[in-house]
Amino acid sequence: MTLLSLNTPSTTQKALADWCRQQRKAKGFKSRKAFSEVCGVPTETIKRFENTCYISLSQFLLIFSALDDIDKLNDLIQQQPKPRSIAEIKNG
């Protein structure tokens, strides 16, 4: 556990909302409605998340998985990293 961090849950929440907005636009979803149809999260929920940073975990995961590889989040919580090659599996 880190004793000193400049990040707080609030700043991290804001950073995640900002990142998601930027990724949504970078992936060509200029409107929240178009993105809503892909990720399955209501347009108003996406708007609220992008503006206030508040969203349920399940809805955040739907948004994240539409923007990036959900395995990246799973890797954060794994006890051991997933093998990246057949050689790692054989030697593991």
C-alpha positions in Angstrom: 0.0 0.0 0.0 1.3 3.4 -0.9 1.4 5.8 2.0 1.5 9.0 -0.1 -0.4 9.6 -3.2 -1.5 12.8 -5.0 -4.4 10.9 -6.5 -7.8 10.6 -4.7 -10.8 8.6 -5.6 -12.4 11.8 -7.0 -9.4 12.8 -9.2 -9.2 9.2 -10.5 -13.0 9.2 -11.2 -12.6 12.5 -13.2 -9.6 11.1 -15.0 -11.5 7.9 -16.0 -14.5 10.0 -17.3 -12.2 12.2 -19.2 -10.3 9.3 -20.7 -13.6 7.6 -21.7 -14.8 10.7 -23.4 -11.5 11.2 -25.3 -11.5 7.5 -26.3 -15.1 7.6 -27.5 -14.4 10.5 -29.7 -11.1 9.1 -30.9 -12.9 5.9 -32.0 -15.2 7.9 -34.1 -18.3 8.1 -31.8 -18.9 11.9 -32.1 -22.4 11.5 -30.5 -23.2 9.8 -27.3 -26.3 8.3 -29.0 -24.2 6.4 -31.5 -21.9 5.1 -28.7 -24.9 4.2 -26.6 -26.0 1.8 -29.3 -22.7 0.0 -29.3 -22.0 -0.2 -25.6 -25.6 -0.7 -24.3 -25.5 2.1 -21.8 -28.3 4.7 -22.1 -27.3 8.0 -23.6 -28.2 10.0 -20.5 -26.1 7.8 -18.4 -23.1 8.4 -20.6 -23.7 12.1 -20.5 -24.0 12.0 -16.7 -20.7 10.0 -16.5 -18.8 12.4 -18.8 -20.1 15.5 -17.0 -20.3 14.4 -13.3 -18.0 11.3 -13.2 -20.8 9.2 -11.6 -21.8 5.8 -13.0 -22.4 2.3 -11.7 -19.5 -0.1 -12.0 -21.4 -2.4 -14.3 -22.2 0.5 -16.7 -18.5 1.7 -16.5 -17.4 -1.8 -17.5 -19.7 -1.8 -20.5 -18.3 1.5 -21.6 -14.7 0.5 -21.0 -15.2 -2.8 -22.9 -16.5 -0.9 -25.9 -13.5 1.4 -25.8 -10.7 -0.9 -24.9 -9.7 -4.4 -24.0 -11.5 -5.4 -20.8 -8.6 -7.8 -20.1 -6.5 -4.8 -19.1 -8.8 -4.2 -16.1 -8.8 -7.9 -15.3 -5.0 -7.9 -15.4 -4.9 -5.3 -12.6 -6.6 -7.7 -10.2 -4.9 -10.9 -11.1 -2.5 -12.4 -8.7 -0.2 -13.5 -11.4 0.1 -12.0 -14.9 -1.3 -13.9 -17.8 1.2 -15.5 -20.1 2.0 -13.5 -23.2 3.3 -16.4 -25.3 3.3 -20.1 -25.7 6.9 -20.2 -24.4 5.8 -18.5 -21.1 3.1 -21.2 -20.7 5.6 -24.0 -21.3 8.2 -22.5 -19.0 5.6 -21.3 -16.4 
